[in-house]
Amino acid sequence: MGNREKMPVSHRAKQFMPFSALTGLNEALKKKEKELCFIAKPVISEEKAELINAELLNIDPGDKVCVEYYKDGEIHTVVGAVEKKDLIYHRIVIGGERIKTDDILNIDRGKF
């Protein structure tokens, strides 16, 4: 056998690093998946909008609610105490989540 120098340990680790032959493939797949799962914002009736607005006027910080809302192509649900109600900027905060009042699809003050 020949007298080869041993490869330094710092160089050996590099040969086992992950390699992606298709640069950007993972990002493209995530983007496509998000596009396929995108939901258009549901349209609610005027009656439902009035009920939601009435509920918003009647809730106060500390009240426990269940809110179903639309955000970024998805429908989310949050249950918890209202932390803040801001009717000037049209949003409420529940569990640290800022929710625009126009995005609320349903609000329930049932017993939690």
C-alpha positions, 0 to 999 in steps of 0.5 A: 500500500502507498503512503497516503496522508490521512485526511484531517477529521475536519475534512472527513465530516464534509464528505457525509454532509447531506446533498440535494441534487434538486436544489429548491425542490423542497421549497417548491413542493411546500409552495405547491402543497399550500396552493392546493390546500388554499381555501377561499374565504367563505362568504357569510350572510348579512344575518350571520354578520349581524349576529357576529357583530352583536356578539363582539359588542357584548364580549369583554376582556376575560370572557371565554369564547370559541372563535372560528376565523379565516386566515391565510387560506385556512380556517382556524379555531381558537378557544380561550379568554378574550385578552383585548377587544379593539373596535377601532382597529377591528380586531380581538386578541385571544391566546395571543392570536390577533384576529380581524373581526372581518375574518370571524366566521363564527363566535360562541360564548358557550360554557367552556 
